[in-house]
């Protein structure tokens, strides 16, 4: 599947596409209960990703949601940060808003990534041509969790006059901003590095703002992979959102 001459973006794209096809096939089979579908999706996607990355980049480390963490990765220069199935709930419900995340952090910086949206046969990669965004709408659209939108996010939306748009996977939400189907993705209340490494890499390559909600950089391959908050948005809205977050006060669990 891979060759030593392939770039990191080539590897990320190929692994994301193959994993997406595997998960689509599982969904299409339709012959197992939702709980079994979710279990098999997580396990089989993870096994494929680990095998392909190890074959393509044997000297690199991998941090995956579905593998016991080997903290020796913390001393590594290159670490793949992957979520084999982001939006397991949505996958089990056979919705469209779930994703595959293949990210690469070099010295803590998310430099390469691929986010596949298998249900819609799309993949977004850091070496794609930068998108041409549509004109800003009269009222910005802010993507939020469809099951647990944080109170702070609701307060910020009210402060800047944004329309809340519920959606599942973090990858699906971030790619909606990349596609121009929304302008802001604001998250508070808990994520891990695998939830957003690849989406952040793709968003940054597309020319979007990506940071913590206090404006600080997103840093990867930390000893504790908890990364509880995130802002991805059109650059035109970044200052207003960050100011509204600051005015709303501290967030529970933020650090």
C-alpha positions as CSV (number, residue, x, y, z in Angstrom):
1,X,0.0,0.0,0.0
2,X,2.8,2.4,0.8
3,X,6.3,3.0,-0.6
4,X,9.4,4.7,1.1
5,X,9.2,7.5,-1.5
6,X,5.7,8.5,-0.4
7,X,5.3,11.7,1.6
8,X,3.8,11.7,5.1
9,X,0.7,13.2,3.5
10,X,0.5,10.3,1.0
11,X,0.7,7.8,3.8
12,X,-2.0,9.6,5.8
13,X,-4.3,9.8,2.8
14,X,-3.8,6.1,1.9
15,X,-4.3,4.9,5.4
16,X,-7.4,7.1,5.9
17,X,-8.9,5.9,2.6
18,X,-8.3,2.2,3.3
19,X,-9.8,2.5,6.8
20,X,-12.8,4.4,5.5
21,X,-13.5,1.6,3.1
22,X,-13.2,-1.0,5.8
23,X,-15.7,0.9,8.0
24,X,-18.1,1.5,5.2
25,X,-18.2,-2.2,4.5
26,X,-18.9,-3.0,8.1
27,X,-21.8,-0.5,8.1
28,X,-23.2,-1.8,4.8
29,X,-23.2,-5.4,6.1
30,X,-26.0,-4.4,8.5
31,X,-26.0,-7.8,10.1
32,X,-24.9,-7.0,13.7
33,X,-26.4,-5.0,16.6
34,X,-25.2,-1.5,17.0
35,X,-23.0,-2.4,20.0
36,X,-21.2,-5.1,18.1
37,X,-20.8,-2.8,15.1
38,X,-19.2,-0.1,17.2
39,X,-16.8,-2.7,18.9
40,X,-15.8,-4.2,15.6
41,X,-15.4,-0.7,14.0
42,X,-13.0,0.5,16.7
43,X,-11.0,-2.7,16.8
44,X,-10.7,-3.5,13.1
45,X,-10.0,0.1,12.0
46,X,-7.3,0.4,14.7
47,X,-5.6,-2.9,13.7
48,X,-5.5,-1.8,10.1
49,X,-4.1,1.7,10.9
50,X,-1.4,0.4,13.2
51,X,-0.3,-2.2,10.7
52,X,-0.2,0.2,7.8
53,X,1.7,3.0,9.6
54,X,4.2,0.5,11.1
55,X,4.9,-0.8,7.6
56,X,5.2,2.7,6.0
57,X,7.1,4.4,8.9
58,X,8.6,1.7,11.1
59,X,10.7,4.1,13.1
60,X,7.8,6.4,14.1
61,X,5.7,6.1,17.3
62,X,1.9,5.9,17.3
63,X,-0.6,7.3,19.9
64,X,-4.1,5.8,19.3
65,X,-7.3,6.0,21.2
66,X,-7.6,2.2,20.9
67,X,-4.1,1.1,22.1
68,X,-2.6,1.2,25.6
69,X,-0.4,4.2,25.7
70,X,3.4,3.6,25.4
71,X,4.7,6.8,27.1
72,X,8.1,6.2,25.6
73,X,6.6,8.1,22.7
74,X,7.1,11.3,24.7
75,X,10.8,11.4,23.7
76,X,10.0,10.8,20.1
77,X,10.5,13.4,17.3
78,X,7.6,11.9,15.2
79,X,4.4,10.6,16.6
80,X,1.3,9.6,14.6
81,X,-1.8,10.5,16.6
82,X,-4.8,8.6,15.3
83,X,-8.5,8.0,16.0
84,X,-9.5,5.0,14.1
85,X,-13.2,5.8,14.5
86,X,-14.1,9.3,15.7
87,X,-17.8,9.4,16.4
88,X,-18.4,5.8,17.4
89,X,-21.9,6.7,18.6
90,X,-22.8,8.1,15.1
91,X,-21.2,5.1,13.4
92,X,-23.3,2.8,15.5
93,X,-26.4,4.7,14.5
94,X,-25.3,4.6,10.9
95,X,-25.3,8.4,10.6
96,X,-23.0,10.3,8.3
97,X,-21.1,12.5,10.8
98,X,-18.3,10.2,11.9
99,X,-14.7,10.2,10.7
100,X,-11.2,8.6,10.6
101,X,-8.3,10.7,11.9
102,X,-4.7,10.1,10.8
103,X,-2.4,12.8,12.2
104,X,1.3,13.3,12.5
105,X,2.9,15.5,15.1
106,X,6.5,16.5,14.8
107,X,8.0,17.9,17.9
108,X,4.5,18.5,19.2
109,X,3.3,20.4,16.1
110,X,0.4,18.8,14.0
111,X,2.1,19.1,10.6
112,X,0.4,16.4,8.6
113,X,-3.1,14.9,8.7
114,X,-5.9,13.2,6.8
115,X,-9.5,13.2,7.9
116,X,-11.8,10.8,6.1
117,X,-15.6,11.1,6.2
118,X,-16.4,7.6,5.0
119,X,-20.2,7.9,4.8
120,X,-19.8,10.7,2.2
121,X,-16.7,9.2,0.5
122,X,-14.6,12.3,1.3
123,X,-11.0,12.7,2.5
124,X,-9.3,16.0,3.5
125,X,-5.5,16.0,3.6
126,X,-2.9,18.7,4.4
127,X,-1.5,18.6,0.9
128,X,-4.8,19.4,-0.7
129,X,-5.1,22.7,-2.6
130,X,-6.3,25.4,-0.1
131,X,-10.1,25.9,-0.3
132,X,-11.8,29.1,-1.6
133,X,-14.1,30.0,1.2
134,X,-17.5,31.5,0.5
135,X,-18.3,35.1,1.6
136,X,-19.0,35.5,5.3
137,X,-22.7,35.0,6.2
138,X,-24.8,37.6,8.0
139,X,-24.9,35.3,11.0
140,X,-22.0,32.8,11.7
141,X,-22.7,29.1,12.1
142,X,-21.1,27.5,15.1
143,X,-20.8,23.7,15.2
144,X,-21.3,22.1,18.6
145,X,-21.7,18.6,20.0
146,X,-25.0,17.0,19.2
147,X,-25.2,15.3,22.6
148,X,-23.4,17.5,25.1
149,X,-22.9,21.1,24.0
150,X,-21.0,22.9,26.7
151,X,-22.7,25.9,28.5
152,X,-19.7,28.1,27.6
153,X,-20.2,27.4,23.9
154,X,-23.8,28.4,24.2
155,X,-22.8,31.6,26.0
156,X,-20.2,32.5,23.3
157,X,-22.7,31.8,20.5
158,X,-25.2,34.2,22.2
159,X,-22.5,36.8,22.7
160,X,-21.4,36.9,19.0
161,X,-24.8,36.2,17.5
162,X,-24.0,32.7,16.1
163,X,-26.4,30.0,15.1
164,X,-25.7,26.7,16.8
165,X,-25.4,23.7,14.5
166,X,-25.3,20.3,16.3
167,X,-23.1,17.6,14.7
168,X,-21.3,14.4,15.8
169,X,-17.6,13.7,15.3
170,X,-15.0,16.3,15.9
171,X,-13.5,15.5,12.5
172,X,-16.9,16.0,10.8
173,X,-17.3,19.4,12.5
174,X,-13.8,20.6,11.7
175,X,-14.2,19.5,8.0
176,X,-17.5,21.3,7.8
177,X,-15.6,24.5,8.5
178,X,-12.9,23.5,5.9
179,X,-15.7,23.0,3.4
180,X,-17.4,26.4,4.2
181,X,-20.6,24.8,5.5
182,X,-20.0,26.5,8.9
183,X,-17.6,29.2,10.1
184,X,-16.8,28.2,13.8
185,X,-16.2,25.0,15.7
186,X,-15.8,25.7,19.4
187,X,-15.4,22.9,21.9
188,X,-15.0,22.9,25.7
189,X,-15.4,20.2,28.3
190,X,-13.0,17.5,27.2
191,X,-11.2,16.0,24.2
192,X,-8.0,14.0,23.7
193,X,-5.1,14.5,21.3
194,X,-6.5,11.9,18.9
195,X,-9.8,13.7,18.7
196,X,-8.3,16.8,17.0
197,X,-4.7,16.3,15.9
198,X,-5.5,15.4,12.3
199,X,-8.5,17.8,12.0
200,X,-6.2,20.7,13.3
201,X,-3.5,19.8,10.8
202,X,-6.0,19.9,8.0
203,X,-7.7,23.1,9.2
204,X,-4.4,24.9,9.5
205,X,-3.3,23.8,6.1
206,X,-6.6,25.2,4.8
207,X,-5.8,28.6,6.2
208,X,-8.1,28.4,9.2
209,X,-7.4,29.6,12.8
210,X,-6.8,26.7,15.2
211,X,-5.9,27.1,18.9
212,X,-6.9,26.4,22.5
213,X,-9.9,28.5,23.6
214,X,-7.5,30.8,25.5
215,X,-5.7,31.4,22.2
216,X,-2.6,29.3,23.1
217,X,-1.1,26.8,20.7
218,X,-2.4,23.2,20.5
219,X,0.5,21.0,21.5
220,X,0.6,17.2,20.9
221,X,2.5,14.2,22.1
222,X,2.2,15.3,25.8
223,X,2.6,12.8,28.6
224,X,-1.1,13.3,29.4
225,X,-3.0,13.2,26.1
226,X,-6.0,15.2,27.5
227,X,-6.6,18.2,25.4
228,X,-9.9,19.6,26.7
229,X,-10.8,22.5,24.4
230,X,-10.4,23.7,20.9
231,X,-11.3,26.5,18.5
232,X,-11.2,26.0,14.7
233,X,-12.7,28.9,12.8
234,X,-12.5,31.3,9.9
235,X,-9.7,33.8,10.8
236,X,-12.2,36.7,10.6
237,X,-14.0,35.3,13.7
238,X,-11.0,34.3,15.8
239,X,-10.6,37.5,17.8
240,X,-14.3,37.8,18.5
241,X,-14.7,34.2,19.7
242,X,-11.6,34.4,21.9
243,X,-12.7,37.6,23.5
244,X,-16.2,36.1,24.2
245,X,-14.6,33.1,25.7
246,X,-12.4,35.2,28.0
247,X,-15.4,37.3,29.0
248,X,-17.4,34.2,29.9
249,X,-14.9,33.2,32.6
250,X,-13.0,30.0,33.4
251,X,-14.1,26.7,32.0
252,X,-14.5,23.7,34.3
253,X,-11.7,21.1,33.5
254,X,-9.7,23.6,31.4
255,X,-5.9,23.5,32.0
